Amino acid sequence: MTQKRIVTAMFFCTFLNKTTRSYAIFFQLRYSK
């Protein structure tokens, strides 16, 4: 149970990190023009 929660937290953090990075790149490209 605890291990599953840790894996879920890690997956969620990674997903959040990728999403934030994608949004940052998107806004950079959008406002640089």
C-alpha positions as a Python dict, from the first residue, in 0.01 Angstrom:
ca = {
    (1, 'M'): (0, 0, 0),
    (2, 'T'): (271, 245, 98),
    (3, 'Q'): (489, 149, -198),
    (4, 'K'): (196, 195, -435),
    (5, 'R'): (134, 541, -293),
    (6, 'I'): (500, 635, -341),
    (7, 'V'): (496, 516, -702),
    (8, 'T'): (177, 712, -768),
    (9, 'A'): (330, 1023, -614),
    (10, 'M'): (645, 986, -825),
    (11, 'F'): (439, 936, -1141),
    (12, 'F'): (223, 1238, -1059),
    (13, 'C'): (527, 1456, -991),
    (14, 'T'): (689, 1350, -1319),
    (15, 'F'): (367, 1416, -1510),
    (16, 'L'): (331, 1757, -1346),
    (17, 'N'): (695, 1839, -1425),
    (18, 'K'): (656, 1748, -1793),
    (19, 'T'): (330, 1943, -1820),
    (20, 'T'): (483, 2252, -1660),
    (21, 'R'): (785, 2230, -1890),
    (22, 'S'): (562, 2192, -2196),
    (23, 'Y'): (355, 2495, -2095),
    (24, 'A'): (671, 2699, -2032),
    (25, 'I'): (806, 2614, -2379),
    (26, 'F'): (465, 2684, -2532),
    (27, 'F'): (441, 3028, -2373),
    (28, 'Q'): (802, 3108, -2464),
    (29, 'L'): (739, 3025, -2829),
    (30, 'R'): (409, 3210, -2829),
    (31, 'Y'): (533, 3535, -2677),
    (32, 'S'): (875, 3539, -2844),
    (33, 'K'): (715, 3611, -3181),
}
